Amino acid sequence: MAENQSSHRIELEKHAIKEELRQSKNGQIFGFILAIIGMIIAFFLAYLGHEIVAGIFGTTTIVGLVTVFVIVKKRQYKEV
């Protein structure tokens, strides 16, 4: 009975780790896509002559993404 419980727990931990890695990978992919879309919009706005709005949009996109990654790294270091 103890062996069954131990093997079950190991399987649950493997599944949890795989799921966490999958979520992390998906988050990075979606973050990259959002960054590219944000920069395309900023470049398009600059092309149309709205340099100030383009600068604000591009800056907030980059600052927001950097902030998210810094917060995630800080949480990872605290957990270890």
C-alpha positions as CSV (number, residue, x, y, z in Angstrom):
1,M,0.0,0.0,0.0
2,A,2.8,2.4,0.8
3,E,4.6,1.6,-2.4
4,N,1.4,2.3,-4.4
5,Q,1.0,5.6,-2.6
6,S,4.6,6.5,-3.3
7,S,4.4,5.7,-7.0
8,H,1.1,7.6,-7.3
9,R,2.7,10.7,-5.6
10,I,5.7,10.4,-8.0
11,E,3.4,10.3,-11.0
12,L,1.5,13.4,-9.7
13,E,4.7,15.3,-9.2
14,K,5.9,14.4,-12.7
15,H,2.6,15.6,-14.1
16,A,2.7,18.8,-12.1
17,I,6.3,19.6,-13.4
18,K,5.3,18.9,-17.0
19,E,2.3,21.1,-16.7
20,E,4.3,23.9,-15.1
21,L,6.9,23.7,-17.9
22,R,4.1,23.8,-20.6
23,Q,2.5,26.8,-19.0
24,S,5.9,28.6,-18.8
25,K,6.6,27.8,-22.5
26,N,3.1,29.0,-23.6
27,G,3.6,32.2,-21.5
28,Q,6.8,33.0,-23.2
29,I,5.4,32.3,-26.7
30,F,2.3,34.5,-26.0
31,G,4.5,37.2,-24.5
32,F,6.7,37.2,-27.6
33,I,3.7,37.4,-29.9
34,L,2.3,40.4,-27.9
35,A,5.6,42.1,-28.0
36,I,5.8,41.8,-31.8
37,I,2.3,43.0,-32.2
38,G,2.9,45.9,-29.9
39,M,6.0,46.9,-31.8
40,I,4.3,46.6,-35.2
41,I,1.5,48.9,-33.9
42,A,4.1,51.4,-32.6
43,F,6.0,51.3,-36.0
44,F,2.7,51.7,-37.9
45,L,1.7,54.7,-35.7
46,A,5.1,56.3,-36.3
47,Y,4.8,55.7,-40.0
48,L,1.5,57.5,-40.0
49,G,3.1,60.5,-38.3
50,H,2.0,59.9,-34.7
51,E,5.6,59.7,-33.3
52,I,4.6,60.6,-29.7
53,V,1.8,58.1,-29.5
54,A,4.1,55.5,-31.1
55,G,6.8,56.2,-28.6
56,I,4.5,55.9,-25.7
57,F,2.9,52.7,-27.1
58,G,6.3,51.1,-27.8
59,T,7.8,52.1,-24.5
60,T,4.9,50.8,-22.4
61,T,4.9,47.5,-24.3
62,I,8.6,46.9,-23.6
63,V,8.4,48.2,-20.0
64,G,5.4,46.0,-19.3
65,L,7.0,42.9,-20.7
66,V,10.3,43.5,-18.8
67,T,8.3,44.1,-15.6
68,V,6.5,40.8,-16.0
69,F,9.7,38.8,-16.6
70,V,11.5,40.5,-13.6
71,I,8.6,39.7,-11.3
72,V,8.5,36.1,-12.4
73,K,12.3,35.7,-11.9
74,K,12.1,37.2,-8.4
75,R,9.3,34.8,-7.5
76,Q,11.4,31.9,-8.8
77,Y,14.4,32.9,-6.7
78,K,12.2,33.2,-3.6
79,E,10.8,29.7,-4.1
80,V,14.3,28.2,-4.3
